[in-house]
Amino acid sequence: MKTIRHDFPILNQTVNGQELLYFDSAATSQKPQYVIDSLVNYYQNNNANVHRGIYELSERATQQYEQARDKVQKFIHAQKREEVLFTRGTTESLNWLASTYGAENVKQGDEILISYMEHHSNIVPWQQLAQRVGAHLKYVELNDDGTLNMADLERKITDKTKIVSITHASNVLGVVNPIKKIAKIAHKHDAIMIADGAQSVPHMRVDVQDMDVDFFAFSGHKMLGPTGIGVLYGKHDILENMKPAQFGGEMIELVDLQEATFQPSPWRFEAGTPNIAGAIALGSAIDYLTNIGMKEVENYEQSLVDYALPKLKSIAGVTIYGPQNSEQHSGVIAFNLAGVHAHDLATALDQEGIEVRAGHHCAQPLMKYLNIAATVRISLYIYNTREEIDRFISVIEDIKEYFNREFA
Ligand code: PMP
């Protein structure tokens, strides 16, 4: 994987006079030259609107845009290409679901089941829906090690539960949830299963059919693709029975003065000119990841976690949130250093060219649940190395010594 690093031009720079060390891929990943070239190539050579023009450029753009849909289908192992909707990202996918499927199927007194480890984008759309229709939003508890409490899930789900929406991988705790098991439980109660794949799709092999999820959302920018493009996978039978939420060009079949007919799914859900370049470049990101192999991506990241977690844990005063053993921990590691505020630690790291996230990570209910205000978070990806982890650990030790000396 060392050679992979050279594919990412942004990494070859200094920040605050130090070699850049990027440890914030859970927020957004960096892009390989291959993906950047794909974006440039589209605008430089093929730019035209899709599904419209009867001319060479438009046909090329349409073909590449639709090819990207095929690539996504294959990547997540969807049964049909029509099950892949392009959106702006996970947030839009989940909001869209709440305001379409949710609004049509969740009634007063019904229940929506999520967990305490959700990102705000898998909380607030459901809160809004629950408030609007008078439904109950229920939260599954976590175990002490940050994993999902499956017994509590079984306790909380009822025949009034219409939607279960759980993150596949946490963006704070570094845990991966057993979505297949949860989907089985949801279906037993006739609820639909939605999974937030924002932190899983970039890092592991995902099979939507095997997990038997009804909907699955993720973002291109966290998996080496550009911003502003994402995916909502939906089972064909469900999508076929859903009404479009936005109306205009691209999604119609025939328009008369007083009424209109619509395209089949997924096109009737993609109103207006889509993010053509984004979808094509997401397809290129998928090519790039597939070329490495997702098993290889997973193994490499696990080897980085195996290396980093014990080192970080062995620093006195460091608290790690989520599982304490590396086998159970993904490449997202949230922690605090006693006596140093998370923001101060992140600022001190930035002075050394080390970019990490600090704060509530768009998971305020989780922070409250854990009884903390904020954490520092490192998140690793294929371009990170053991040498970077060594440097990071040594800088943390220096910062700790500095704070102990100056503020003891
Ligand atoms: N869910 C999870 C678990 C995330 O980590 C994120 C991004 N931090 C999102 C949803 C939202 O993704 P986006 O901002 O790309 O819509």
Residues whose N, C-alpha, C, O or C-beta is under 5 A from the ligand:
A	BS01	PMP	A26 G89 T90 T91 E92 H119 S121 T167 A169 N171 D196 A198 Q199 S219
